Amino acid sequence: MGHHSYLVVGEYQFLYTRDHYNEELAALFTENDRELAVADAADTWDDDWDGKEITFGYYTTASALRQRLNVQGFTSRRALVDLAEGVERWRKTYDDQSGLREQEARGEQVYQTLARPPREPAELLAAIREAIGPHRPQASFATGQEYVSYLMEVTDTAADVEELRWFVEDRNLVRLILDQASDHVRVGLDVSGLTGCCVGLDTDQPIAGPTRERQLAALPDNAPLIVLTEGSTDSRVLTEAMHVTHPHLVDFVRFIDYTGTDTKPQGSVGALANMVNAFIAAGVANRFVAIADNDAGGHEAFAKLKRQKLPVSCRVLHYPELPLLARYPTFEAASSAVALTDVNGTAGSLEMYLGKDVLTIDGALAPVHIGRFIPAVQRHQGALSPAHKVLVLKAFDKKVKAARSGQHSSGDWSGVHAIFEMIVHAFG
């Protein structure tokens, strides 16, 4: 078939690609599926040919490929919906070209590719199933003409599948073909035709692995940025705040809570660190940011993460330094005297970023309680009292609701604004 690659399913070939290979199809395979065979070929007509016949491709089973498509979201249901919609677009295109077909019938030159007559989805799927099944030998037909008709039907089916490439997403189309095959049918990407003269694909170079890597590298360019926080409260509050200060990012940044608890701050940030390691170990392709409190506990929990080499898709951050926190009222348990202290890096939990207005309770800033000393980071842990934390969060919720209901968004938004700016610029 010249310098083409194609999908092999059972006993037929589909989805021809000239002078290259379909990258979305190649990315469905792994280097473990790679098959390369070189054999001597006798009686060649080409004096310049080296007499080697190369069979090169990637092969697995229909079941394995269906499972790979499943985990990417290309399910049978999705493929059938795309097929139904695609056939309707195909039919419309065909109907719109009626005038061009009349011109062609009159012998006039038509400078446009004409669509093939569309087939109903059920009829087309049945024809695909026939094409990939065991082929009937010529001896099983009563006449030679019946055998030729049978071969033409199979050829027409492959041509209709090619036509569908204009109207159905490639991986959905692959799924539709695979769903007509039994589990153990051999399926592959045959690139043998790309190894000859003029094309010269290097058979020593991997195809599936690098193609999949390129596919994964492109994913972060299209997927939302994932932000991991210490708990559900941080996730909820920042999501609500984003609608006020950075509404243009709502569909592009996703705050996700994986910890399920806010009851123990130290435990929450530890769980966050564990989740970052889990994302890294799982090879999560999305760009993601883990952002922890700017307090002693947060710095202690992230210390090990900061020392290890992180993937380019990951950033670990703390809430930023704030001028408000550089001189903030604090007192220690052993003393009732209030002092103005720099609590950046000591007590920078999310509540401290929700605005001077909501931190002001009964006419004064809610004080930070300085607690235990953490030797690993050489600083004390500080926090608002539990009662003040509840009041601050309630006041902030009220402020957000007012702003989102169309009221003037007065008050201090500088803290959450600084957090979003840090996230936006996390990757440079």
N, C-alpha and C positions, 0 to 999 in steps of 0.2 A: 504493500500500500504506500510505497514511497517513503518519504521522510516524515512519518507521522508517529505519534504515540496514541494509545487508546485504552479504554477500559475493557477488560476481558471479564465476562460473566458467563460461566458455563461454557457453552459452545459458540458464543457469538461475541462480537466486538461492538462497542458503542463509544460515543463522545470522542471522535477523532480530533486531534490537535496537530496542526502542521508545524513542522520544524522545531517543536518544543513539546513540553508536557504541561498539562493542566495543573497549576500549583495547588489549587484547592483539593484536587483529587490526590495529588502526590502527598499532601500533608495528612491524609487519612491513613497512610502506611507508616511503618517504622523500619529502621535499618535491619531489624530482625527478620523482616519480610523479604529482604533482598535476595534475588536469585540471578546468578550469572553463569552462563555456560558457553564455552567456545569449542566448536567442533570443526573438523576439516570438511570442506565442501568440494566435491569432485566435479569435473566437467563444467567448470565455469566459463562463461562466454566472454568475460572481461579479463583481458591480459593484465590490466593494472590492479586487479583485485588480488588480495593476498590469500584467497582461498579459504578464509575463515568465516564460518557462520556463527554469529553471536546471538544468543538469546538472553535478553537482559530485561528485568522488571522486578516488580514487588508484588508478592502474592500472599493471600490469606484466604479465609473462608467468608462466605456471605454473612454468617452469624457474627463473626468477629467484627466485620466492617459495620454491620448494623449497630452493634453495641457502641462502637466508637462514634457513630453518628448520633446515637441516642444521648450520650453524655454531652454532646455539643448542642443538643436541643433539636436536632433534625429527626423528629419522630415520624412515624407513619401518618399520624393525624395531621401534623403540620404539612407533610409532603402532599397528602391528598387534597388539602385545602388549596395549596399552591397550584396543584395540577388543575383543579376545577376552575380557578381564577385564570390560570394560564391558557387553558383551552378557550375560555371566553375571549381573551385578548387575541388569541390566534384566529378565532372565528371572525372577530371584528376586522382584523387586518385583512383576512381573506375576502370578506364582503366588500371592504373599502377598495379592493384592487380589481373589482369586477370589470371596470372600464379598461384597465390595462390588459386584462386577459382577452377582452374582445379585440383590442388592438393587435395583440400577438396572434390571435386566431386569423386575423385578416392579413397576416404576414408582415405587419409593421414592426419596426425595431422598438423594443421596450428597454429603456435604460434603468431598470430597477429589478431587484430580485423579487420574484413572485412567491408568495406563500403557498405551501402545499395545502390541499383540501384538508380541513381539520377532521379529527376522529373523536368520537365520544370517549371520555376517560376510561370507562369500563372496557370498551372494545380495544383501546390502545394497550391497556395493562394485560389483557388476555393475549394480545399479539406479542407483547414482550415476553410473557411467560412461555409462549410457544417457541420464540426465537432462541431463548437461552437453554431450553430443554434439550434432551438428546435428539439429534437430528435424524430424520428418517432416511434410510439408505435408498438409493435410486431403485433398487430391486423391489422395494415395497410399493412402487407406483405402477399402475396398469400401463401407462404410456409415458414416453419421454416428455411429452408436452405437460402432463400433470406434474412431473418432477420439476420442470422449468418454472411452472406457475408457483409451486411451493417455494422454490428458491427466491423468486421475485417477491413473494409475500414477506419473506424474512428480510429481504433487502429494503423493501418499503417500510417495514417497521423501524429499522435502523435509521432510515431517512426521516421518519416522523419524529423519532427521538432527537435527532439533530435539529429539526425544526423547533422542538420544544425548548431548546437552549435559548431561544430568543424571548421566551415567555415564562420560564420556570427557573428558579435559582438552581445552580449546578448541584449543590449538595442535596437539595430536595429531589432533583432528578435522579441522582445516584441512589437515593433512598428508595424511590419508586421502582427502579430496576431491581435493586437487591431484594425488595419485598416480594418479588415474583420468583425468587430462587429459594431452594431448600437450604437448610443451615450449612451443610457441608459442601455446597457447590464452591468450586475454586474461583476466586475473584482476584483480579490483579490489574496493575498498571503496566502495560507492555511498552517499553521504550526501546526495543530492539531496533526499530526503524530509524532511530536517531544516532546510531553508532556507525553508520556507513560514511561514504564520502559526502562532502559538502556540509554535513552537519557535524559529525565527529564528536559526539558526546563521549566524554571521558568515563569509561566504565569503572575506573578506580575511584572516582569521586562519588560520595554519597549524595542521594537526591532527597529521599523522604525526610531524613533528620534535619538538614539545613532548611528545607522548605517549611517544615513545621515550626522551626525556630523563627523564621521570618514572619510566619503567620501570628505566632504568639507575640512577637515584637511589635506588630501592628495593632494588637488588641488594645494596649493602653492608650493609643491615640484616639480611640473611639469610645472606650468605656468610661463611666464616671470614675472620678478619683474616690477611693474608699478611705474613710477616716475612722480609725479605731480609737475609742476613748476608754477611760477607766470604768465607765459604767453607764447604765441606762439613763441616769439623770443628766450626765454631761451630754450624752448623745441627743436626748430630747431637747434640752435647753439650747444647745448650739443649732440644732435643726430649726427650732422656732426663731432664734435670733437671726439666722441667715435670711429668713424671709423679710426681715426688716432692713438689715444693713447691707446684705449682698444678695438681693432677690434674683439677680442675673445668674447666680451660681446654683440655683436650686436643682436643676436637672443635670448638673455637672459634678456635684460633690455629694457623696452619700455618707452620712454619719451612721455607723452601725454599732450596736451594743452586743458584745459577745459574752460579757461577764455575768449578766443576770443578777447582779447584786451591787448595792451601793452602801451596804451596812458596815463594811470594814474597809476604809480607805487604803490601808496598807495592803490588805488582801486583794483589793481591786486592781491596784497598779501592778501587783505581782501577776495577777491573771492576765493583765494586758501584755506584760512582757512575754508571758508564755504563749499568748495568742500570736504575737509577732513572730516568735520562733516557729510556731506551727504554720503560719503563712509562708515563711521562708522555706521550711522543710517540704511543704506541699508544692512548692514552685508556683505559687499564685502569680499569674501573669499581670494582673491589674496593678497599676501604680497604687500604692497605699501609704498612708501616713498614720503613725501611731503617736498620739499626743497625750502627754501625761501632765499632772499638776506640776507647777513650778514650786515644789516644796521639798523638804528633806527626804520624805518617803519616796517621792517620785524620782528624785535623782539617785537615790540608793537602788531602786528597782531597775532603773535603766542603765546603771553603770556598766554592767557586763555587756549589754547590747551595744553600747557605744564603743566598746573596745573591739568588738568583732567586725569582720568585714561584711557589710550589708549588701544585698543585691541592688542594682541601679534603680529598681522599681520601688524601693523602700526608703522611708525617712522616719527617724524617731526624733520627736521634738518634745519640748515642754512649753507650757503657756509662756508668753513673752514677758520680759521685764516691763513693769509699768511705773511711770513717775508717781502715781498715787501711792504705790506700795513702798516707795523709797523712804517715806516718813509717815509711818502708819502707827496708830495707837496700839500698844501691846502691854500685857502685864504677865508676870510669871506667877505660878501657883503659890510660891512662897511669899509673894508680895502683892499688896493691893495697889501699889503705885503704878500709874500708867506712864509709859515712856513712848516717845516717838522713835520707831525702829525701822530699818530697812528689812522688810519681810519678803522681798524678791528672793526666791530660792529657798525660803523657809516656810512660808504659809500661802504660797500662790495657788490655792485651789480655785476651781472655776468660780465659786461664789465671789471671789475677790475681783473678778473681771466683769461683773454684771452692772457696774456703774456706781459712782459715788452717791447718787441719789438713793438707790435701793439699799446701799450699805449704811445709810444714815438712819438710825433708829432712835426715836425720842430726842432728836436734835443733835445727835453725836454719832460719829462712825462706830459701828459695832467693833469692839476691840478683839484683837487676836490673842488667844491664850498660848503662851510659849510652853511647850511640853518637853518631852524627853530629848536627850542628846543622842544623835546617831553617829557613832565613830567613823563609819565607812565614808561618810561625806563631810564629816567635821562640822556639823551644824545641827541646830535644834529643829524639831518639828513643831510647827504652829498651826493653829486652826481657829475658826470662829467656834463659839459654843454651839452645841446642837440646836438650842432654841433660836439663836440668832440666824443660824443657817436656814432654818425653816422659814423665818420671817423674810429673809433676803430673797429666797427662791419664790415665795408667794408674791412679793412686791415686783419681782422681775416678770413673772408670768402676767401680772396685771398690766405692766408697762408694755409687754409684747402684744397683748390682746388689744390694748388701746391703739397702738401703732398700726396693727394689721386691720383694724376696723376703720381706718381712714382718719383717725385723729392725728393731730400733729405729734410726730415722734420726738417729743422733748425729752430731756434727761440726758444722762451720760451714757453714751454707747461706745466710748473710746476703747474700753477693755475688750469687748467682743470683736470690735472692728480690728483691733490689733491681732487677735487670734486668727481671724479669717485672712488677713493680709499675710501672716506667717504661713498659713496653709497654702495659699495661692502661690507663694514664692518658694515653696519647699523644694522644688526641683530646679531652682535657678531662675 
